[in-house]
Amino acid sequence: MVLQLLSIPFVNLVLCIVIVILGFLCFKKSGERLPAFIGAAFGLFGISHAATIAGLAASLELPLIVIRTLAYVLVIVALWLNLKSTLMQKETRQAWVDYFRGETAPDEKK
């Protein structure tokens, strides 16, 4: 039993639980979707680790592949949405800078 508690799947499960809790707390505090998506993904990874600890990994191989694939897709979607949002913020910021520069710049004589 001591070996089971010190196994890689057990440590991974504990870390997944911590990440799920932190993801939820960060989402509640900030309202941003990135921590929620990442927390959900690690929750799915945790299901896989729990099945491994319970000795069900071999009999549930296909469902666990689907679960882990969904978890990776969640991380990809979270990062894609974050990148899209960041680029949009950058473009908006630059548009405002350009707008105010044009407003305060002296008139060019032609």
Sine and cosine of phi, psi and omega as CSV:
sin_phi,cos_phi,sin_psi,cos_psi,sin_omega,cos_omega
0.00,0.00,-0.58,0.82,0.02,-1.00
-0.89,0.45,-0.65,0.76,0.02,-1.00
-0.89,0.46,-0.62,0.78,0.00,-1.00
-0.91,0.43,-0.61,0.79,0.00,-1.00
-0.95,0.31,-0.39,0.92,0.00,-1.00
-0.98,-0.20,0.21,0.98,-0.04,-1.00
-0.97,0.23,0.34,-0.94,0.01,-1.00
-0.87,0.49,-0.72,0.70,0.02,-1.00
-0.87,0.49,-0.58,0.82,0.01,-1.00
-0.92,0.38,-0.71,0.70,0.03,-1.00
-0.88,0.47,-0.68,0.73,0.04,-1.00
-0.88,0.48,-0.65,0.76,0.02,-1.00
-0.89,0.45,-0.70,0.71,0.02,-1.00
-0.88,0.48,-0.70,0.71,0.01,-1.00
-0.91,0.41,-0.60,0.80,0.07,-1.00
-0.88,0.47,-0.67,0.74,0.02,-1.00
-0.88,0.47,-0.68,0.73,0.03,-1.00
-0.88,0.48,-0.70,0.72,-0.02,-1.00
-0.92,0.40,-0.61,0.79,0.05,-1.00
-0.88,0.47,-0.72,0.70,0.00,-1.00
-0.90,0.44,-0.73,0.68,0.01,-1.00
-0.90,0.44,-0.64,0.77,0.04,-1.00
-0.87,0.49,-0.68,0.73,0.02,-1.00
-0.91,0.42,-0.72,0.70,-0.01,-1.00
-0.90,0.44,-0.67,0.74,0.03,-1.00
-0.90,0.44,-0.65,0.76,0.03,-1.00
-0.89,0.45,-0.71,0.70,0.00,-1.00
-0.90,0.45,-0.61,0.79,-0.05,-1.00
-0.97,0.25,-0.68,0.73,-0.12,-0.99
-0.98,-0.19,-0.43,0.90,-0.07,-1.00
0.98,0.20,0.03,1.00,0.02,-1.00
-0.98,0.18,0.54,-0.84,-0.06,-1.00
-0.99,0.15,-0.42,0.91,-0.08,-1.00
-0.82,0.57,-0.78,0.63,0.00,-1.00
-0.89,0.45,-0.54,0.84,0.01,-1.00
-0.92,0.40,-0.70,0.71,0.03,-1.00
-0.89,0.45,-0.70,0.71,-0.03,-1.00
-0.93,0.38,-0.65,0.76,0.07,-1.00
-0.88,0.48,-0.67,0.74,0.03,-1.00
-0.90,0.43,-0.65,0.76,0.02,-1.00
-0.88,0.47,-0.70,0.71,0.00,-1.00
-0.95,0.32,-0.41,0.91,0.15,-0.99
-0.90,0.45,-0.66,0.75,0.06,-1.00
-0.91,0.41,-0.66,0.75,0.08,-1.00
-0.87,0.49,-0.61,0.79,0.02,-1.00
-0.88,0.47,-0.60,0.80,0.06,-1.00
-0.87,0.49,-0.67,0.74,0.02,-1.00
-0.89,0.46,-0.69,0.72,0.00,-1.00
-0.92,0.39,-0.63,0.78,0.02,-1.00
-0.90,0.44,-0.64,0.77,0.04,-1.00
-0.90,0.43,-0.61,0.79,0.03,-1.00
-0.91,0.42,-0.70,0.72,0.01,-1.00
-0.89,0.45,-0.62,0.78,-0.01,-1.00
-0.97,0.24,-0.08,1.00,0.01,-1.00
0.98,0.18,0.35,0.94,-0.04,-1.00
-0.98,-0.22,0.03,1.00,-0.10,-1.00
-0.88,0.48,-0.64,0.77,-0.04,-1.00
-0.93,0.36,-0.67,0.75,-0.04,-1.00
-0.98,0.21,-0.36,0.93,0.00,-1.00
-0.93,-0.36,0.53,0.85,-0.11,-0.99
-0.85,0.53,-0.77,0.64,-0.04,-1.00
-0.90,0.43,-0.74,0.67,0.05,-1.00
-0.87,0.49,-0.58,0.81,0.02,-1.00
-0.94,0.35,-0.56,0.83,0.09,-1.00
-0.90,0.44,-0.68,0.73,0.02,-1.00
-0.90,0.44,-0.70,0.71,0.00,-1.00
-0.88,0.48,-0.73,0.68,-0.01,-1.00
-0.92,0.40,-0.60,0.80,0.05,-1.00
-0.90,0.44,-0.68,0.73,0.06,-1.00
-0.87,0.49,-0.62,0.79,0.03,-1.00
-0.90,0.44,-0.71,0.71,0.04,-1.00
-0.90,0.44,-0.63,0.78,0.03,-1.00
-0.90,0.45,-0.63,0.78,0.06,-1.00
-0.87,0.49,-0.68,0.73,0.03,-1.00
-0.90,0.44,-0.68,0.73,0.01,-1.00
-0.88,0.48,-0.71,0.70,0.01,-1.00
-0.89,0.46,-0.69,0.73,0.00,-1.00
-0.87,0.50,-0.72,0.70,0.00,-1.00
-0.93,0.38,-0.62,0.79,0.03,-1.00
-0.90,0.44,-0.72,0.69,0.02,-1.00
-0.89,0.45,-0.63,0.78,0.03,-1.00
-0.91,0.41,-0.68,0.74,0.03,-1.00
-0.89,0.46,-0.71,0.70,0.00,-1.00
-0.87,0.49,-0.70,0.71,0.01,-1.00
-0.91,0.41,-0.67,0.75,0.01,-1.00
-0.90,0.43,-0.69,0.72,0.03,-1.00
-0.90,0.43,-0.62,0.78,0.02,-1.00
-0.91,0.42,-0.65,0.76,0.04,-1.00
-0.90,0.44,-0.66,0.75,0.00,-1.00
-0.90,0.44,-0.70,0.71,0.01,-1.00
-0.90,0.43,-0.65,0.76,0.02,-1.00
-0.90,0.43,-0.70,0.71,0.03,-1.00
-0.87,0.50,-0.69,0.72,0.00,-1.00
-0.92,0.40,-0.60,0.80,0.03,-1.00
-0.89,0.45,-0.65,0.76,0.04,-1.00
-0.92,0.40,-0.66,0.75,0.04,-1.00
-0.87,0.49,-0.73,0.68,0.01,-1.00
-0.88,0.47,-0.64,0.77,0.00,-1.00
-0.89,0.46,-0.74,0.67,-0.04,-1.00
-0.95,0.30,-0.52,0.86,0.09,-1.00
-0.90,0.44,-0.67,0.74,0.01,-1.00
-0.91,0.41,-0.53,0.85,-0.02,-1.00
-0.97,0.24,-0.57,0.82,-0.08,-1.00
-0.99,-0.14,-0.16,0.99,-0.02,-1.00
-0.95,0.31,0.62,-0.79,0.03,-1.00
-0.91,0.42,0.52,-0.85,0.01,-1.00
-0.90,0.43,0.72,-0.70,0.03,-1.00
-0.99,0.11,0.67,-0.74,0.02,-1.00
-1.00,-0.04,0.73,-0.68,0.00,-1.00
-0.93,-0.36,0.00,0.00,0.00,0.00
